[in-house]
Amino acid sequence: MSDKKVFPEGFYWGAATSSYQVEGGIENNDWAEAARQGYVPPCGLACDHFQRYEADFDLAKALGHTAHRISLEWARIEPEAGKFDAAAIAHYRRVLMALRARGLKPFVTIWHFTLPVWFVQFGGFERADAPEIFARYARHVVLELADLCDHFSTMNEPNVFASNGWLRGTWPPFKRFTLTDLVSITNSGRQYEAGTIRGVSSLFSYFRVMKNLAQAHNEAYISIKSISPKTEVSVVKHVIVFAADNNPLNRARAWLANYFWTYRFMDRVIKHCDSIGLNYYFYKQFGDKRVWRKTDMDWNFAPEHIYDALLMLHRYRKPMFVSEGGLADATDATRAEYITKQVAGVHKAIAAGADVRGHLYWSLLDNYEWALGFGKRFGLIEINYDTQERIIRPSAYVYKKICDDNGIV
């Protein structure tokens, strides 16, 4: 009897990247400006993926991938308010054609954290009309690219964007809620906290931003559907699995944490989602006294709990795909184990009724890990940043076998 766990026919396997983290040469967004001011490490050339994307996609294809998630750089496409750059669109059309030529299904994220400088100067997502500005950009992107891609996610991890920018203050615009230390569980660049603006008002700004992000997704969805009704539109949601022991107080804490981190936003947007992308990295149990293994990000080594994250989103009865999931592991000592257990968790969720259509590991390449710079290594492929040499890690071949077999033993 075989213990092989087989995935549904047509299940997509692949990896993900995001524009600013890998492309290089982007100097007109808020992160580049923050680097010039010394608030975050400079990104610079990054992986030079802007020039090397075809060779990188060749590697993905050789590793058995059948899908790939990218993001578009808003600052490239709309360098001035309402003025769109035809050359940037032409570049991303070439990127999508390169994916399709290799049999890699494109999953495109329209916005992945970074903002054009002009938008930030206008007030960014604190502006009342930010949803309309974002919907205008999303509409233009789909109008220009929908013939080459049928799946667009409006935004990546809205809660992460807002909490790191307005609660923790470690990301632009560097506003920090005074009591954030009581709730912070992520490693998002604490060495930069000294430059943050501290106070209570940022909490109210955070809630305003979260409301605007939900409205931005909804308005983008409506605008996209008005010009391309058949385009599949999703949101990529980062889910932290908050669990608890049997203590009633801890159970209440977990319920509140899951509501405010996951369900509150999803409840606002689910009527305007054709599918949901899941990003999973964190499992936290209130009252937990276990000593956890840690990843290089100092996160609990808990890949199997992606099962819980998928079941949390399963309540919305929408198709799902794992848009990100992985770990920082510079020595590649535990990545294969992590991937195998994570994939097993996805299979378990499917067996429990979750409609999961694909799995995209984070990340295809080592990349710029935001305020932490280039030290954290998430890639299936190692990058030598001095020479831009690509080195396939052993764990990538373990994942390749899973992709080739459409299952695990």
Stockholm file with secondary structure:
# STOCKHOLM 1.0

chainA/1-409         MSDKKVFPEGFYWGAATSSYQVEGGIENNDWAEAARQGYVPPCGLACDHFQRYEADFDLAKALGHTAHRISLEWARIEPEAGKFDAAAIAHYRRVLMALRARGLKPFVTIWHFTLPVWFVQFGGFERADAPEIFARYARHVVLELADLCDHFSTMNEPNVFASNGWLRGTWPPFKRFTLTDLVSITNSGRQYEAGTIRGVSSLFSYFRVMKNLAQAHNEAYISIKSISPKTEVSVVKHVIVFAADNNPLNRARAWLANYFWTYRFMDRVIKHCDSIGLNYYFYKQFGDKRVWRKTDMDWNFAPEHIYDALLMLHRYRKPMFVSEGGLADATDATRAEYITKQVAGVHKAIAAGADVRGHLYWSLLDNYEWALGFGKRFGLIEINYDTQERIIRPSAYVYKKICDDNGIV
#=GR chainA/1-409 SS CCCCEECCTTCEEEEECCHHHHSCCCCSBHHHHHHHTTSSCCCTTTTCHHHHHHHHHHHHHHTTCCEEEEECCHHHHCSBTTBCCHHHHHHHHHHHHHHHHTTCEEEEEEECSCCBHHHHHTTGGGSTTHHHHHHHHHHHHHHHHTTTCSEEEEEECHHHHHHHHHTBCSSTTCEEETTGGGTCCSCSCGGGGGGSEEESHHHHHHHHHHHHHHHHHHHHHHHHHHHCTTCEEEEEEEEEEEEECSCHHHHHHHHHHHIIIIIHHHHHHGGGCSEEEEEEEEEEEETCCCCCCBCTTSCBCCGGGHHHHHHHHHTTCCCEEEEEECCCCTTCSSHHHHHHHHHHHHHHHHHTTCCEEEEEEECSBCCCCGGGTTCCCCCSEEEETTTTEEEECHHHHHHHHHHHHTEEC
#=GC SS_cons         CCCCEECCTTCEEEEECCHHHHSCCCCSBHHHHHHHTTSSCCCTTTTCHHHHHHHHHHHHHHTTCCEEEEECCHHHHCSBTTBCCHHHHHHHHHHHHHHHHTTCEEEEEEECSCCBHHHHHTTGGGSTTHHHHHHHHHHHHHHHHTTTCSEEEEEECHHHHHHHHHTBCSSTTCEEETTGGGTCCSCSCGGGGGGSEEESHHHHHHHHHHHHHHHHHHHHHHHHHHHCTTCEEEEEEEEEEEEECSCHHHHHHHHHHHIIIIIHHHHHHGGGCSEEEEEEEEEEEETCCCCCCBCTTSCBCCGGGHHHHHHHHHTTCCCEEEEEECCCCTTCSSHHHHHHHHHHHHHHHHHTTCCEEEEEEECSBCCCCGGGTTCCCCCSEEEETTTTEEEECHHHHHHHHHHHHTEEC
//
